[in-house]
Amino acid sequence: MRMSAVGGLRPQPLEAFSEVEEQTVLAACPGAAVATRDERSAYHDSVWGGYESLLTAWAVDPLVRFTSATGGVLTALAQHLLEQDEIAFVLHVGADAERPLRNRWVMSETKEDVMAFNGSRYAPVAPLAGLAVALEREEPFAIVAKPCDLNAVAGLAKYDQRVDALCRFRLALVCGGQSRLSKTLDLLERFDVPADAVKEVRYRGNGNPGPTRVTTHEGIDHCVSYNDLWADESSWNLESRCTICPDALGEAADCAALDIWPGGGPTGEDEGFNGLVVRSSRGAKLLQSAFDHKALDQGAPLTIDELNDCQPHQVRKKYALRARLRALEEAGKPVPDTTGLRLTVLSKYLSPAQRDEVKQGTRVRIRRGRFTERVKNVDP
């Protein structure tokens, strides 16, 4: 995966693919195909998909809860799996020690390893660049990643039997989209900090949501609040693929964790609480084990209406997706094939006039070049 001139990671083939390899790549690429998980669920919602339960939880360890993003649930679950010898390691992501503005995939084998890489990373990252290495270890593991990454894992599993045999647990964050590196560079410009002066960038944690903090080699901290960082949607610098993501809610995961701020955003700092969408029987067993072993505390159950209230932007996006994809198709642009994600049904929540408005907005972005990119690598 190489960083492009626009600040996004792009795949670069190392050599010519065979026909079989190309078929495998396309089957696993979430830019080409996205599907729901095969397992039948106890409950189902047109927006949120299949699930076993909806609940609130947080890490029992106060340090995990405070320093991690939201309530530290994904960190605590990864640590719990290692402690219980359910897995040999966790494939996840963290800051690149040599290039602190960048991220990289990591494999954690201890609780301490997991803690060293906790917290959200609002910048490009490709955890599946480490999947081949993980599979070659021939040991059971868990993965903590974005929904699109887990779509890819599920797609690859149909071609590679090692995936289901070894990737035992799949944990996701409900995703608002991946920002390009330009988002972080804009932040440095705001602070008047040159890139080579940066020692660490911390996007979330040390509270919920916690500040975004840039620390220089001289030990100077520059901070901005979560709400201030994301107040202007035009400055989010999201990848184009994220704006048409058919599954930002983690339907291929065993468990998906999310922020649960009523109305969709924080009004201040709190102790840290995660919403959890438990999607599989394996996820349900994992959660129960985490509660039994005091890795997680369980709060009140959640309802679909509460999820919709806490994630209104996800609901609006789901309603609009079919119209966005249709506009791209009409312009001759490629769109992912979707299976089981109910986009046509969800589009009917919009009136014909609203669907036309969505399509027109997408057409404008197409004309402005939002979905056209001449890839020029900047990585060596």
Secondary structure, 3 states (H helix, E strand, C coil): CEEECCCCEECCCCCCCCHHHHHHHHHHCCCCEEECCCCCCCEEECCCEEECEEEEEEECCHHHHHHCCCCCHHHHHHHHHHHCCCCCEEEEEEECCCCCCCEEEEEECCHHHHHHCCCCCCCCCCHHHHHHHHHHCCCCEEEEECHHHHHHHHHHHCCCHHHHHHEEEEEEECCCCCECHHHHHHHHHHHCCCHHHEEEEECCCCCECCCEEEEECCCCEEEECHHHHCCCHHHCCECHHHHCCCCCCCCCCCEEEEECCHHHCCCCCECCCEEEEECCHHHHHHHHHHHHCCCEEEEEECCHHHHHHHCHHHHHHHHHHHHHHHHHHHCCCCCCEEECCCHHHHHCCCCHHHHHHHHHHHHHHHHCCCCCCCCCECCC
